[in-house]
Amino acid sequence: MRHPLRPGKPGPNLARWVVAGAMALVSAVLASSTPAFAQDFSGENVEYEFGWKGIPAANATVKIDTTPCDDPSQCYRVAVQLTGKGYLDMFWKVRDRFRAICGKSDYLPRYFLFLQREGGFQLDTEIKLDRQDHLLRSTRFRVDKNKPYTGKKAPAEGTYGPLSSILYMRGRPLNVGDVETIHVFDGKREHDLRWTALAKERIKIGLGEFDAIKVEPRIIRSTGDKEDSNVEAVRTVYMWVSDDPSHLVLKIESEVFWGSVYAELIKK
């Protein structure tokens, strides 16, 4: 699975932008103590438009609720659906699905599932928490080729998932000049993802004008072979989040080598 902040081959592989900021994107070393988060994202139901060079290409819905788990404050359950539209969907259907469960008090992942359906490409990535060995273990299966891949593992302590890494950032205080690094496991590789709060700006999107904080998420190290670990290959990603305790993602922009990709909040 390609991390959302790492560029792919030319083509409509838009799924990674759902977790951009990242993801995800998604480094000052993450403290080993459990951070306290006051913000509650339960009940969030938002929609984003994704596009390439200003052309709408897909919509994504993001829903967050709570579910019982080992965390004293229960867990977040996150569901993301990415659906292609317009010209793209005529030639390259995108029907991606993400599911994640993470703690409400620590944001550490308990479960993650990515069903990637892009054109004829079909890949399932699943991450489960192994409580006995304190590891995150992944399984990856190429559905269209009936081909399993070798499972991967990462230490569970202090390691976030593709979606929980974004919730972690949103739950932190964001002051201009702040820099923090977290460790992220996407099922295939581990990444050190650095967040930098750059500035406060007033931005305008389709929903109106918002006071926002401009954040730069950047991968500074990845496991894998030399090509996939080349930090210089990662293009710049900027994310604007609301300047309030929710830090709702309002807009994402990135330059990739075949053009510019954007995401914008269209419903909340």
Buried (B, 14 or more C-beta within 10 A) or exposed (E): BBBBBBBBEEEBBBBBBBBBBBBBBBBEEBEEEEEEBEBBBEEBEBBBBBBBEEEBBBBBBBBBBBBEBEBEEBBBBBBBBBBBBEEBBEEBBBBBBBBBBBBBBBBBBBBBBBBBBBBEBBBBBBBBBEEEEEBBBBBBBBEEEEEEBEEBBBEBEBBBBBBBBBBBBBBBEBEEEBEBBBBBBBBBBBBBBBBBBBEEEEBEBEEEEBEBBBBBBBBEBBBBEEEBBEEEEBBEBBBBBBBEEBBBBBBBBBEBEEEEBBBBBBEB
